């Protein structure tokens, strides 16, 4: 699971390279999470939204 940070661009090539490196490492699944809508605005709202994104990721992982 790869989740970009507060000030990161999820389309930056470093995230793609990270996913590719994990796939070369072994027979794994990689999920990249784009939550840029949740980080818009002030840091405080992004911090609050991070909790929601984390909860949604947990639900997704449980369903897998």
C-alpha positions as CSV (number, residue, x, y, z in Angstrom):
1,X,0.0,0.0,0.0
2,X,1.5,3.3,-1.1
3,X,-0.1,6.5,0.2
4,X,1.2,9.9,-0.8
5,X,1.9,12.6,1.8
6,X,0.3,15.9,2.5
7,X,2.3,18.0,0.1
8,X,3.1,15.2,-2.4
9,X,1.7,14.9,-6.0
10,X,0.4,11.4,-6.4
11,X,1.4,11.5,-10.1
12,X,5.0,12.3,-9.3
13,X,7.2,9.7,-10.9
14,X,8.7,8.7,-7.6
15,X,5.4,6.9,-6.6
16,X,5.3,5.0,-9.9
17,X,9.0,4.0,-9.4
18,X,8.2,2.9,-5.8
19,X,5.4,0.6,-7.1
20,X,7.6,-0.8,-9.8
21,X,10.4,-1.5,-7.4
22,X,8.0,-3.4,-5.1
23,X,6.8,-5.5,-8.1
24,X,10.3,-6.3,-9.1
25,X,11.1,-7.3,-5.5
26,X,8.6,-10.1,-5.5
27,X,5.2,-11.5,-6.4
28,X,3.2,-8.9,-4.6
29,X,0.2,-6.7,-5.1
30,X,0.6,-2.9,-5.0
31,X,-2.2,-0.4,-4.3
32,X,-1.5,3.3,-4.7
33,X,-3.9,5.6,-2.9
34,X,-4.7,9.0,-4.3
35,X,-6.2,11.1,-1.7
36,X,-5.3,14.5,-3.1
37,X,-8.9,15.8,-2.6
38,X,-8.5,15.1,1.1
39,X,-5.3,17.1,1.4
40,X,-6.7,20.3,-0.2
41,X,-6.8,23.3,2.0
42,X,-5.2,23.8,5.4
43,X,-3.1,21.3,7.2
44,X,-5.6,20.9,9.9
45,X,-8.4,19.7,7.6
46,X,-5.9,17.4,5.8
47,X,-4.9,16.0,9.2
48,X,-8.6,15.3,10.0
49,X,-9.1,13.8,6.5
50,X,-6.1,11.5,7.0
51,X,-8.0,9.7,9.7
52,X,-10.9,9.1,7.3
53,X,-8.7,7.9,4.5
54,X,-7.0,5.5,6.9
55,X,-10.3,4.1,8.0
56,X,-11.4,3.7,4.4
57,X,-8.1,1.9,3.5
58,X,-8.7,-0.4,6.5
59,X,-12.2,-1.3,5.2
60,X,-10.7,-1.9,1.7
61,X,-8.0,-4.2,3.1
62,X,-10.5,-6.1,5.2
63,X,-12.7,-6.7,2.1
64,X,-9.7,-8.1,0.2
